[in-house]
Amino acid sequence: MTIALELFPRRVDPEDFARAQVERFTDHQLRIGRSRVVHAVAFRTWLGDLSLPVPACHQGWSGFAAAGDLLATSDPVTCRKCAVRTGPPGAGVPEQTALFPFDRP
């Protein structure tokens, strides 16, 4: 089976795309791809004053949110770094082992 590729891919309006991503991830957490780890969401500046959702712990990933790499979820945060950064003092995820001590500023 062959899949036809678009010769001229459709253009996406940056403002509409950013607005849709903000609506999709507001009051949600995110997963990267098929990972089981759930991250807290932070919004980072993208183009001009537009922003896109990213993991609050700054976890990198190969891809672009437009390709569906980031998935919105209502599951609780399981990333220890996200939990410590976004939660109350002493927050953490008991299932995830700490790799090194982390003092909250």
C-alpha positions as CSV (number, residue, x, y, z in Angstrom):
1,M,0.0,0.0,0.0
2,T,1.3,3.4,-0.9
3,I,0.6,6.6,0.8
4,A,0.4,9.8,-1.3
5,L,2.3,12.7,0.2
6,E,1.1,16.2,-0.2
7,L,3.2,18.2,-2.6
8,F,2.2,21.4,-1.0
9,P,1.3,20.8,2.7
10,R,-1.5,23.0,4.1
11,R,-0.4,26.0,6.0
12,V,-1.3,26.5,9.6
13,D,-2.2,29.9,11.0
14,P,0.2,30.3,14.0
15,E,-2.4,32.3,16.1
16,D,-5.1,29.6,15.5
17,F,-2.7,26.8,16.3
18,A,-1.4,28.4,19.5
19,R,-4.9,29.2,20.7
20,A,-6.0,25.6,20.0
21,Q,-3.0,24.2,22.0
22,V,-3.6,26.6,24.9
23,E,-7.3,25.5,25.0
24,R,-6.4,21.8,24.7
25,F,-3.8,21.9,27.6
26,T,-5.3,24.4,30.0
27,D,-6.3,22.5,33.2
28,H,-4.7,19.3,31.9
29,Q,-1.4,17.5,32.2
30,L,0.6,16.1,29.2
31,R,2.3,12.9,28.0
32,I,5.0,12.9,25.4
33,G,4.3,10.3,22.7
34,R,3.6,6.9,24.1
35,S,5.4,7.5,27.4
36,R,3.6,6.5,30.6
37,V,5.1,9.6,32.4
38,V,2.6,12.4,33.0
39,H,4.1,15.9,33.1
40,A,2.7,19.1,34.5
41,V,2.1,21.8,31.8
42,A,3.9,25.1,31.4
43,F,3.4,27.5,28.6
44,R,6.4,28.9,26.9
45,T,6.8,31.8,24.4
46,W,6.8,30.5,20.8
47,L,6.4,33.2,18.2
48,G,6.1,36.8,19.3
49,D,3.5,36.8,22.2
50,L,2.1,33.3,21.2
51,S,2.8,30.5,23.6
52,L,2.7,26.7,23.4
53,P,2.5,24.0,26.1
54,V,5.7,22.2,27.2
55,P,6.5,19.9,30.1
56,A,7.0,22.0,33.3
57,C,10.2,20.1,34.0
58,H,11.7,21.2,30.6
59,Q,11.9,17.5,29.4
60,G,12.9,17.6,25.8
61,W,11.4,15.6,23.0
62,S,12.1,15.1,19.3
63,G,9.2,16.5,17.4
64,F,6.8,19.3,17.3
65,A,3.5,19.6,19.1
66,A,1.7,20.0,15.8
67,A,2.6,16.4,14.9
68,G,0.6,15.1,17.9
69,D,3.7,14.4,20.1
70,L,2.1,16.0,23.1
71,L,-1.1,14.4,24.4
72,A,-3.4,16.1,26.9
73,T,-4.5,14.0,29.8
74,S,-6.4,14.4,33.1
75,D,-4.2,11.8,34.8
76,P,-2.2,12.9,37.9
77,V,1.4,14.1,37.4
78,T,3.9,11.2,37.8
79,C,7.0,13.1,36.8
80,R,8.9,13.8,40.1
81,K,10.6,16.9,38.8
82,C,7.2,18.4,37.6
83,A,5.6,17.6,40.9
84,V,8.4,19.2,42.9
85,R,8.4,22.3,40.7
86,T,4.7,22.9,40.5
87,G,3.4,21.5,43.8
88,P,3.5,22.6,47.4
89,P,6.8,22.3,49.4
90,G,7.5,18.6,50.1
91,A,5.5,17.5,47.0
92,G,6.8,14.5,45.1
93,V,5.8,11.3,43.5
94,P,6.4,8.3,45.8
95,E,6.6,5.8,42.9
96,Q,9.6,7.6,41.2
97,T,13.0,7.3,42.8
98,A,15.0,10.5,43.3
99,L,18.2,10.4,41.3
100,F,19.8,13.2,43.4
101,P,18.6,15.5,46.3
102,F,16.7,18.5,45.1
103,D,16.4,21.6,47.3
104,R,13.5,23.8,46.4
105,P,14.6,27.4,46.0
